[in-house]
Amino acid sequence: MGQLFSKDRDALIIGTDVNEWRRGYNAITQFIKTDWVEWGDVQLAVETSVISSSGDVAWLATAGNVIMSNSSRPIRFTAVLTRRDGIWIFRQLQFQWDERPLSLSDLIRGYAVTVHDSSPPSF
């Protein structure tokens, strides 16, 4: 945790459930610990992540899945990081279920399963 979040800088994590907002190092530590043990195996599409930066601020977005004992659910993940003394730390993370019905245009564009290039889908 100490390598991912700063104890002395404000941070926020937004989970998938209603009112699942945790602010500050201690609250985020407890949130991640609980999810690590009880939630599921989070698998993010690192290869197709969209990552940008400007100076000492970076932001990213990607998709993935949460693998649970009997099921798998698609998820979106976004984050904002800042760099201090050459070290990147998370300042905000958001997890969001990605479960809308597929449309014909999703299938035609190939976005139903994965995004195959590094650019985000255009709508």
N, C-alpha and C positions, 0 to 999 in steps of 0.2 A: 504494500500500500504506500509506503514511504517513497517509493520510486515512481509511483503513478500520480499521486496527489500530494500537494503541499499542505502541511499542517497549519501554516500561517497565512494562507491565501484562500479566499472564499471559493467554494466549488459547489456544484449542484448536480444531482443525478435525478433523472425523471424515469420512472419505471413504466411498465405496461398497464398497471392497474390505476383506477381512479384515485386521485389524491396521493399517488405514490411519488412524492417529491421529497428528497432528502438533501439538506444543505449542511455543509461543514464536514470536516474530516471525520469526526467520530460517528456521525449519523451515516455517512457514506460507507465507512468501514463496516458498520453493523449490517447495512443493506447488502453489501457485496458478500459478506460472510454468510448471511442467511440464504441469499440466492445461490451461492456456490454449493451449499449443502442441500437445499430443498428444491430448487427450481428445475434445473435440467442442464444439459450440455449445450452451451452456446457455441455455435459454429458460424463464424463470420466469413464472408467472401472477400478475403484480404486481397486477392489478385485483381479484383474488379472494383476495389474501393476508389472513390473519387476523393482526392486529397488536394487541398489548395493551401497556400500560405501567403502572408504579407507581413514582412518584418518578423516580429516575435509572436505572431498569432497564426495558428493553423486551424483548419476545420476539415472534417471528413464526413463522408456518408458511404454506407454500404448496406448490403442486405445479408441475410443469413437465415439460420434455422435454430430453433431451440428443440433439442431432441430430449423427449421425456420418456418415461418407462414404456408407454404403449403408443406414443404418437410423436409427431413432429409438427411444429408450427412455424410458418415463415415470419421473419422479423426484419425490421429496419433499424439501423443503428446510426446515430449521428453524434459527433463530438466536437468540442472546441478545446484547443490546447494553447498554452502560452509557454514561451521559452524564457527561462531566467538562469543566468550563469551557464548558458549552453545546454541546459537540461529542459526537455519538453515535459510538461505536466498537464494532466486533464483539468479543465476548469468547468466543463459542462458535458454531460453524457445524456443521451436520450435513447430509450428502447421503445419500439412501437410495433405492435402486432401488424402484420401486413396480410390481411385476409379479406380481400374484396373478391367478389365473383369475377372470374376471367371474362374479358370481352373478346369479341372476334378480332379487334385491332391488336390486342395483346398477343394473340396467337400468330397473327400475320407478321407483326414486328419482331417476334421472337423473344418478347419480354416475359413470357409466361413462366419460364423456368429460371433463366439467368440473363443478365445483360452481358453480351459478348465483347463489348469494347469498353474503353475507359470513359466514354461520355455518358452522361445521364440520359434517360429516355426523354424524348421530346413529345409533348402532347399538344 
